[in-house]
């Protein structure tokens, strides 16, 4: 029987792994730590809103950087809308009084493609105080089929008390070292000792862990 041999190029071929920095969660099951449980619950809530009707949805996710707030907000927004044009994704720094006035003028208009439109406001705490005051009226007038989903890296003290009461506010915390190391090992085929080292160094910041892991892969040429 002839011997089966592998070519030198096959032996030296690098392992094919997804890029950690390019990876994006596709469902709540892809999130890490507390964000996964919160995501599963909110996914179920959004499913009920879409199938049974209702709303509006006013949701604010807050907590330290890199724990999954924006990823979860984007997942929920995509779940609601039928077309990307129904999603308005903005940074709170750009939300001023004139922007909120424009939103209020368009409250009566719905989607041409589905039942929901979404305003996704990242860094909600960076909205100006005057804009926050006007947002009170906007949020109070929000009809069924519309959602405002905000994220904030700060505690809620950066927002006026009246704005806080308009939202369902949910705090997200970072994953444990064990949870993050297990995620890195399973998702990116990372050696256990490296996954643990990266997880410890990130301090619960998933985004920082993905960046560090990308750097390690580059250094190893894998």
C-alpha positions in Angstrom: 0.0 0.0 0.0 1.5 3.4 -0.9 2.4 5.7 1.9 0.1 8.8 2.4 2.2 11.9 2.9 1.3 15.6 3.3 3.1 18.3 1.4 5.2 20.7 3.2 2.9 23.6 2.3 -0.1 21.7 3.9 1.8 21.2 7.1 2.8 24.9 7.3 -0.5 26.3 6.3 -1.8 28.8 8.9 -5.0 27.9 10.8 -8.0 29.6 9.4 -9.7 31.7 12.1 -12.3 34.5 11.9 -10.8 37.9 12.7 -11.8 38.8 16.3 -12.0 42.5 15.4 -14.3 41.8 12.4 -16.6 39.4 14.3 -20.1 40.7 15.0 -22.7 38.8 17.1 -25.7 37.6 15.1 -28.0 36.6 17.9 -28.2 37.0 21.7 -26.5 33.6 22.0 -23.4 35.2 20.6 -23.1 37.7 23.5 -20.9 37.0 26.5 -21.8 37.1 30.2 -24.7 39.0 31.6 -25.4 40.5 28.2 -26.5 37.1 26.9 -29.2 36.6 29.5 -30.5 40.2 29.1 -30.4 39.8 25.3 -32.4 36.6 25.4 -35.1 38.3 27.5 -35.3 41.4 25.3 -35.3 39.3 22.2 -38.4 37.5 23.5 -40.0 40.8 24.4 -39.3 42.2 20.9 -40.7 39.0 19.4 -44.0 39.5 21.3 -44.2 43.2 20.2 -43.8 42.2 16.6 -46.2 39.2 16.6 -48.8 40.6 19.0 -48.6 44.3 18.3 -48.0 47.0 20.8 -45.3 49.3 21.8 -43.7 51.8 21.6 -40.4 50.5 22.9 -38.2 52.9 25.0 -35.1 51.1 26.1 -31.8 52.4 27.6 -28.8 50.0 28.1 -26.1 51.4 30.3 -22.9 50.1 31.8 -19.1 50.2 31.4 -17.5 50.1 27.9 -17.2 46.9 25.9 -19.8 44.8 27.7 -22.2 44.4 24.7 -24.5 47.4 25.0 -24.2 48.5 21.3 -24.1 45.0 20.0 -27.3 44.1 21.8 -29.0 47.4 20.8 -28.1 46.7 17.2 -29.5 43.2 17.4 -32.8 44.4 18.8 -33.0 47.2 16.2 -32.4 44.8 13.3 -35.0 42.4 14.8 -37.6 45.1 14.7 -37.1 46.7 11.3 -38.0 45.2 8.0 -35.6 47.4 6.0 -32.4 49.2 6.9 -34.0 52.6 6.0 -36.3 52.1 9.0 -33.3 52.3 11.3 -31.8 55.7 12.2 -28.4 55.1 13.9 -26.9 58.2 15.5 -24.5 59.3 18.2 -25.9 61.3 21.1 -23.4 64.1 20.4 -25.2 64.9 17.2 -28.7 65.0 18.8 -29.5 68.6 19.4 -32.8 70.5 19.6 -33.1 70.9 15.8 -32.7 67.1 15.3 -35.4 66.3 17.9 -37.7 68.8 16.3 -37.3 67.0 13.0 -38.1 63.7 14.6 -41.2 65.2 16.2 -42.4 66.5 12.8 -42.1 63.0 11.4 -43.8 61.1 14.2 -47.0 60.6 12.2 -45.1 58.8 9.4 -44.6 55.1 9.6 -42.5 52.6 7.6 -43.0 51.8 3.9 -41.7 48.3 4.4 -42.8 47.1 7.8 -44.5 47.9 11.1 -41.6 49.4 13.0 -39.1 52.3 12.8 -36.2 52.6 15.3 -34.0 55.4 16.6 -30.8 53.9 17.9 -28.9 56.5 20.0 -25.4 55.5 21.1 -23.8 57.5 23.9 -27.2 58.8 24.8 -25.7 60.8 27.7 -24.0 63.0 25.2 -27.3 64.5 24.0 -27.4 68.2 25.0 -29.5 69.1 28.0 -31.9 71.1 25.9 -32.2 68.2 23.5 -33.0 65.9 26.5 -35.7 68.3 27.6 -37.3 68.2 24.2 -37.0 64.5 24.0 -39.4 64.3 26.9 -42.2 65.4 24.6 -41.0 63.1 21.8 -40.9 60.1 24.0 -44.3 60.9 25.5 -45.8 61.1 22.0 -44.1 58.0 20.6 -46.9 55.9 19.0 -47.0 52.1 18.6 -44.6 50.7 16.0 -41.8 53.1 17.0 -38.8 52.4 19.2 -36.0 54.5 20.8 -33.0 52.4 22.0 -30.2 54.2 23.7 -26.9 53.2 25.1 -24.7 54.9 27.7 -21.2 54.2 29.1 -22.0 56.3 32.2 -24.3 55.8 35.1 -27.7 57.4 34.7 -26.7 60.5 36.7 -25.6 62.0 33.4 -29.2 62.1 32.3 -32.0 64.3 33.7 -34.3 62.5 36.1 -37.3 63.2 33.9 -35.6 61.5 30.9 -34.6 58.5 32.9 -38.2 57.8 33.9 -39.2 57.6 30.2 -37.1 54.6 29.6 -36.9 51.0 30.7 -33.3 51.3 31.9 -31.2 48.1 32.1 -27.7 47.9 33.4 -25.2 45.6 31.7 -22.1 44.3 33.5 -19.0 42.7 32.1 -18.5 38.9 31.9 -16.3 37.1 34.4 -12.8 36.1 33.4 -14.0 32.4 33.1 -16.9 33.4 30.8 -14.7 35.5 28.6 -11.9 33.0 28.4 -14.4 30.2 27.4 -15.9 32.5 24.7 -12.5 33.3 23.2 -11.5 29.6 23.2 -14.7 28.3 21.6 -15.3 31.1 19.1 -11.8 31.6 17.9 -10.1 28.3 18.6 -7.7 30.0 21.0 -5.3 28.0 23.2 -6.6 27.9 26.8 -3.6 29.7 28.3 -3.9 32.5 25.8 -7.6 32.8 26.1 -7.2 33.1 29.9 -4.4 35.6 29.6 -6.4 37.9 27.3 -9.5 37.6 29.4 -7.6 38.6 32.6 -6.0 41.5 30.8 -9.2 42.9 29.4 -10.9 43.4 32.8 -14.3 42.3 31.5 -14.1 44.5 28.4 -15.1 42.2 25.5 -14.1 44.7 22.8 -10.6 45.1 24.4 -10.3 41.3 24.6 -11.1 40.9 20.9 -8.5 43.6 20.0 -5.8 41.9 22.2 -6.6 38.5 20.6 -6.2 40.0 17.1 -2.8 41.3 18.1 -1.8 37.9 19.4 -2.9 36.2 16.2 -1.0 38.7 14.1 2.2 38.2 16.2 1.9 34.4 15.9 1.1 34.6 12.2 -2.1 32.5 12.7 
